[in-house]
Amino acid sequence: MGWLVKTLLGWLTGGTLDRVLDTVDHKVNNETERERIKASIVETQLKVQANLLVSRTWWFQLFFVIPLGMWFSAVVADSLFHFEWNVAALPAPLDQWAGWIISSLFLVDGGKALIGRFTR
């Protein structure tokens, strides 16, 4: 019975109904594919942002670790070998910040090493 109705409608509409239904099917498939691609892009973007937040980025080392390391090395070298460089002390809030930054680097790196040993 369904075949008869489809054939009769196809004959009356000249196959237009089949073309419209095919177009609708293709549109649904294209929209589904677009949504899948969008979901993939959003997932990739979220992973990149998460990795950026978790990892220590290059600018952190460039602006904090390297200058503090150079300053600390100059202080130690001047103290041990009496080069008389007169290395200036850091201003009041910066000396605390430098201590926190350096200690956090050692704590984080040491914590990573310990966790890495225990998770093997």
Short mmCIF file of the C-alpha atoms (twelve columns), coordinates in Angstrom:
data_MODEL
# 
_entry.id   MODEL 
# 
loop_
_atom_site.group_PDB 
_atom_site.id 
_atom_site.type_symbol 
_atom_site.label_atom_id 
_atom_site.label_alt_id 
_atom_site.label_comp_id 
_atom_site.label_asym_id 
_atom_site.label_seq_id 
_atom_site.Cartn_x 
_atom_site.Cartn_y 
_atom_site.Cartn_z 
_atom_site.pdbx_PDB_model_num 
ATOM 1   C CA . MET A 1   0.000  0.000  0.000   1 
ATOM 2   C CA . GLY A 2   2.854  2.406  0.883   1 
ATOM 3   C CA . TRP A 3   4.582  1.599  -2.384  1 
ATOM 4   C CA . LEU A 4   1.393  2.455  -4.307  1 
ATOM 5   C CA . VAL A 5   1.026  5.836  -2.557  1 
ATOM 6   C CA . LYS A 6   4.683  6.672  -3.161  1 
ATOM 7   C CA . THR A 7   4.441  5.697  -6.811  1 
ATOM 8   C CA . LEU A 8   1.209  7.665  -7.251  1 
ATOM 9   C CA . LEU A 9   2.697  10.774 -5.572  1 
ATOM 10  C CA . GLY A 10  5.888  10.388 -7.591  1 
ATOM 11  C CA . TRP A 11  3.860  10.177 -10.779 1 
ATOM 12  C CA . LEU A 12  1.727  13.213 -9.845  1 
ATOM 13  C CA . THR A 13  4.652  15.394 -8.745  1 
ATOM 14  C CA . GLY A 14  7.033  14.217 -11.444 1 
ATOM 15  C CA . GLY A 15  9.650  12.984 -8.908  1 
ATOM 16  C CA . THR A 16  9.876  16.366 -7.203  1 
ATOM 17  C CA . LEU A 17  8.997  14.892 -3.852  1 
ATOM 18  C CA . ASP A 18  11.939 12.479 -4.070  1 
ATOM 19  C CA . ARG A 19  14.289 15.328 -4.921  1 
ATOM 20  C CA . VAL A 20  12.981 17.462 -2.053  1 
ATOM 21  C CA . LEU A 21  13.327 14.573 0.380   1 
ATOM 22  C CA . ASP A 22  16.856 13.851 -0.885  1 
ATOM 23  C CA . THR A 23  17.751 17.527 -0.440  1 
ATOM 24  C CA . VAL A 24  16.386 17.484 3.112   1 
ATOM 25  C CA . ASP A 25  18.395 14.325 3.869   1 
ATOM 26  C CA . HIS A 26  21.597 15.910 2.520   1 
ATOM 27  C CA . LYS A 27  20.953 19.084 4.502   1 
ATOM 28  C CA . VAL A 28  20.499 17.113 7.705   1 
ATOM 29  C CA . ASN A 29  23.719 15.176 7.012   1 
ATOM 30  C CA . ASN A 30  25.616 18.417 6.271   1 
ATOM 31  C CA . GLU A 31  24.346 20.089 9.440   1 
ATOM 32  C CA . THR A 32  25.317 17.057 11.485  1 
ATOM 33  C CA . GLU A 33  28.793 17.093 9.953   1 
ATOM 34  C CA . ARG A 34  29.118 20.841 10.621  1 
ATOM 35  C CA . GLU A 35  28.137 20.357 14.263  1 
ATOM 36  C CA . ARG A 36  30.647 17.522 14.588  1 
ATOM 37  C CA . ILE A 37  33.409 19.735 13.150  1 
ATOM 38  C CA . LYS A 38  32.442 22.622 15.436  1 
ATOM 39  C CA . ALA A 39  32.521 20.290 18.448  1 
ATOM 40  C CA . SER A 40  35.963 19.061 17.421  1 
ATOM 41  C CA . ILE A 41  37.272 22.624 17.075  1 
ATOM 42  C CA . VAL A 42  35.863 23.658 20.456  1 
ATOM 43  C CA . GLU A 43  37.377 20.545 22.063  1 
ATOM 44  C CA . THR A 44  40.796 21.313 20.579  1 
ATOM 45  C CA . GLN A 45  40.615 24.938 21.699  1 
ATOM 46  C CA . LEU A 46  39.706 23.926 25.251  1 
ATOM 47  C CA . LYS A 47  42.597 21.445 25.358  1 
ATOM 48  C CA . VAL A 48  45.024 24.149 24.213  1 
ATOM 49  C CA . GLN A 49  43.762 26.583 26.837  1 
ATOM 50  C CA . ALA A 50  43.968 23.931 29.551  1 
ATOM 51  C CA . ASN A 51  47.549 23.072 28.564  1 
ATOM 52  C CA . LEU A 52  48.450 26.752 28.608  1 
ATOM 53  C CA . LEU A 53  47.030 27.171 32.108  1 
ATOM 54  C CA . VAL A 54  48.703 24.035 33.438  1 
ATOM 55  C CA . SER A 55  52.146 24.415 31.928  1 
ATOM 56  C CA . ARG A 56  54.725 27.024 32.743  1 
ATOM 57  C CA . THR A 57  55.026 29.076 29.591  1 
ATOM 58  C CA . TRP A 58  58.128 30.591 28.027  1 
ATOM 59  C CA . TRP A 59  57.269 34.137 29.065  1 
ATOM 60  C CA . PHE A 60  57.278 33.152 32.721  1 
ATOM 61  C CA . GLN A 61  60.889 32.072 32.447  1 
ATOM 62  C CA . LEU A 62  61.787 35.011 30.243  1 
ATOM 63  C CA . PHE A 63  60.433 37.696 32.567  1 
ATOM 64  C CA . PHE A 64  60.839 36.147 36.029  1 
ATOM 65  C CA . VAL A 65  63.147 33.165 36.291  1 
ATOM 66  C CA . ILE A 66  66.045 34.335 34.108  1 
ATOM 67  C CA . PRO A 67  66.390 37.834 35.668  1 
ATOM 68  C CA . LEU A 68  66.065 36.431 39.183  1 
ATOM 69  C CA . GLY A 69  68.609 33.743 38.383  1 
ATOM 70  C CA . MET A 70  71.056 36.308 37.030  1 
ATOM 71  C CA . TRP A 71  70.575 38.548 40.077  1 
ATOM 72  C CA . PHE A 72  70.950 35.663 42.508  1 
ATOM 73  C CA . SER A 73  74.067 34.411 40.680  1 
ATOM 74  C CA . ALA A 74  75.595 37.897 40.835  1 
ATOM 75  C CA . VAL A 75  74.879 38.154 44.577  1 
ATOM 76  C CA . VAL A 76  76.402 34.718 45.267  1 
ATOM 77  C CA . ALA A 77  79.464 35.326 43.071  1 
ATOM 78  C CA . ASP A 78  80.046 38.748 44.631  1 
ATOM 79  C CA . SER A 79  79.636 37.336 48.153  1 
ATOM 80  C CA . LEU A 80  81.951 34.379 47.602  1 
ATOM 81  C CA . PHE A 81  84.695 35.892 45.505  1 
ATOM 82  C CA . HIS A 82  84.549 39.559 46.651  1 
ATOM 83  C CA . PHE A 83  84.369 41.043 43.172  1 
ATOM 84  C CA . GLU A 84  83.054 44.290 44.700  1 
ATOM 85  C CA . TRP A 85  80.272 44.511 42.154  1 
ATOM 86  C CA . ASN A 86  77.971 46.131 44.711  1 
ATOM 87  C CA . VAL A 87  74.930 44.215 43.522  1 
ATOM 88  C CA . ALA A 88  71.882 46.199 44.560  1 
ATOM 89  C CA . ALA A 89  69.250 44.623 46.773  1 
ATOM 90  C CA . LEU A 90  65.795 44.327 45.353  1 
ATOM 91  C CA . PRO A 91  63.195 46.867 46.520  1 
ATOM 92  C CA . ALA A 92  60.853 45.985 49.378  1 
ATOM 93  C CA . PRO A 93  57.998 44.099 47.672  1 
ATOM 94  C CA . LEU A 94  60.180 42.587 44.957  1 
ATOM 95  C CA . ASP A 95  62.496 40.787 47.367  1 
ATOM 96  C CA . GLN A 96  59.556 38.893 48.876  1 
ATOM 97  C CA . TRP A 97  58.148 38.121 45.443  1 
ATOM 98  C CA . ALA A 98  61.521 36.857 44.250  1 
ATOM 99  C CA . GLY A 99  61.724 34.542 47.244  1 
ATOM 100 C CA . TRP A 100 58.227 33.223 46.601  1 
ATOM 101 C CA . ILE A 101 58.891 32.692 42.898  1 
ATOM 102 C CA . ILE A 102 62.161 30.847 43.441  1 
ATOM 103 C CA . SER A 103 60.806 28.726 46.285  1 
ATOM 104 C CA . SER A 104 57.669 27.868 44.305  1 
ATOM 105 C CA . LEU A 105 59.829 26.750 41.376  1 
ATOM 106 C CA . PHE A 106 61.803 24.404 43.608  1 
ATOM 107 C CA . LEU A 107 58.654 23.143 45.326  1 
ATOM 108 C CA . VAL A 108 56.801 22.555 42.061  1 
ATOM 109 C CA . ASP A 109 59.731 20.882 40.327  1 
ATOM 110 C CA . GLY A 110 60.518 18.805 43.403  1 
ATOM 111 C CA . GLY A 111 56.860 17.840 43.748  1 
ATOM 112 C CA . LYS A 112 56.739 16.790 40.112  1 
ATOM 113 C CA . ALA A 113 59.833 14.622 40.588  1 
ATOM 114 C CA . LEU A 114 58.396 12.953 43.695  1 
ATOM 115 C CA . ILE A 115 55.022 12.343 42.084  1 
ATOM 116 C CA . GLY A 116 56.761 10.993 39.003  1 
ATOM 117 C CA . ARG A 117 58.701 8.491  41.125  1 
ATOM 118 C CA . PHE A 118 55.625 7.268  42.973  1 
ATOM 119 C CA . THR A 119 53.428 6.948  39.893  1 
ATOM 120 C CA . ARG A 120 55.806 4.631  38.037  1 
# 
